[in-house]
Amino acid sequence: MSASADRKWRPETRLVHSGTLRSSFGETSEALFLTQGFVYENSATAEARFKGESPGFQYSRFSNPTVAMFEQRMAALEGAEAARATATGMAAVTVALLGQLKAGDHIVAAKALFGSCRYVVEDFLPRYGIPCTLVDGTDLDQWRKAVRPNTRTFFFESPTNPTLEVIDIEAVAKIAHDAGATLVVDNVFATPLYQSPLKFGADCVVYSATKHIDGQGRCLGGVILGSEKFIQDNVHTLIRQTGPSLSPFNAWVLLKGLETLPVRVERQTRSAGTIATALAGQKKITRLIYPGRPDHPQAALIARQMTAGSNLIAFEIAGGKAGAFRFQDALRIVRISNNLGDAKSLITHPATTTHQRLTPAQRAELGISDGLVRLSAGLEHQDDLVEDVLTALAAV
Ligand SMILES: *Cc1c(COP(=O)(O)O)cnc(C)c1O
């Protein structure tokens, strides 16, 4: 199947067919190649393959047919030239950044980041002589002012976790490129369906495939996408030689997850919008943030940059931590879990879970109040979800 044929297809079609490699058995569903290595017909073939003169697989740390199908399907969806899969989303983030950087370089990142991403840029990279400046990602002046002569890369996520702020990809990419730096975007919250950072100038997009791409709470995984050159220069060798690789089994689960991604995410997004509407105007809701609503503070940017909202809603319950805990504990369908993008609706209280590592002042700076919860809408019937949320609210 040629890549040029793929390009004419709409995303739903790519997600079912792109990247498929059929074995000589002609199987309908993608095969799971649960193998560590590959045998060579003879010594000369082995030699040629190691020299890179004959195409083919060698060892599953860096190449496996099932993992390759997942990578190619992701690349087709994202409109990227190349992709590499990793064992987790954090492996994807770490490889995408570390692969470009060396001691003496400098990185600029938005401070509203998934907890472990913030650890990587704020605590981990500086240990190797790569200092980081954290900025308010929505303030373009802060990005400009943070640039130093040795700035190599910019990093942010959008919408952000957990307050669903949106960062202007095109504007930040321009500042990065003017400074001779690259831009890496963590696109998990938008999903590849609703936002395409490469189109707005990003050099690299990373995903935790653990979230919507699996979508049924089973496997961890990650993926890094960019131009062939970006992947060859920064990503390929680091994965090959250090091994943060995706298991073929997990790649197979994620590959099958891609087939149903639009069906699931569209339904979840519709439910999230319905829940947000039900919550709006409730007296015990003191703040409501949903990227699909016209009252989102960055609605104009969202209309420009995203094609739909999200399956995530953030809202603040009156009564601070006690109010939020009462609300969460009264829910019967929505389960308490820090994960997201699952078939099951999940809710988390960031101040005491994902963001408890931050000081109260750092949390306040990010808008993470003690009453804030983040809800990931699942695949249950939206009327059941609305009933569950309103019943729990009545218990606060
Ligand atoms: C979950 C998540 C990650 C980390 O992914 P893992 O698969 O858990 O390692 C990174 N960024 C964002 C925005 C996430 O939601």
The ligand as a MOL file (V3000), in Angstrom:
LIG
                    3D

  0  0  0     0  0            999 V3000
M  V30 BEGIN CTAB
M  V30 COUNTS 15 15 0 0 0
M  V30 BEGIN ATOM
M  V30 1 C -0.3400 10.3010 30.6190 0
M  V30 2 C 0.3890 11.4280 30.0400 0
M  V30 3 C 1.7750 11.3550 29.8390 0
M  V30 4 C 2.5850 10.1500 30.2400 0
M  V30 5 O 2.2010 8.9800 29.6000 0
M  V30 6 P 2.4350 7.5030 30.2160 0
M  V30 7 O 1.9620 6.6150 29.1270 0
M  V30 8 O 1.6330 7.4130 31.4650 0
M  V30 9 O 3.8940 7.3720 30.4870 0
M  V30 10 C 2.4060 12.4610 29.2800 0
M  V30 11 N 1.7210 13.5690 28.9500 0
M  V30 12 C 0.3820 13.6730 29.1400 0
M  V30 13 C -0.3170 14.9370 28.7570 0
M  V30 14 C -0.3240 12.6080 29.6830 0
M  V30 15 O -1.6490 12.7110 29.8750 0
M  V30 END ATOM
M  V30 BEGIN BOND
M  V30 1 1 1 2
M  V30 2 1 2 3
M  V30 3 2 2 14
M  V30 4 1 3 4
M  V30 5 2 3 10
M  V30 6 1 4 5
M  V30 7 1 5 6
M  V30 8 2 6 7
M  V30 9 1 6 8
M  V30 10 1 6 9
M  V30 11 1 10 11
M  V30 12 2 11 12
M  V30 13 1 12 13
M  V30 14 1 12 14
M  V30 15 1 14 15
M  V30 END BOND
M  V30 END CTAB
M  END
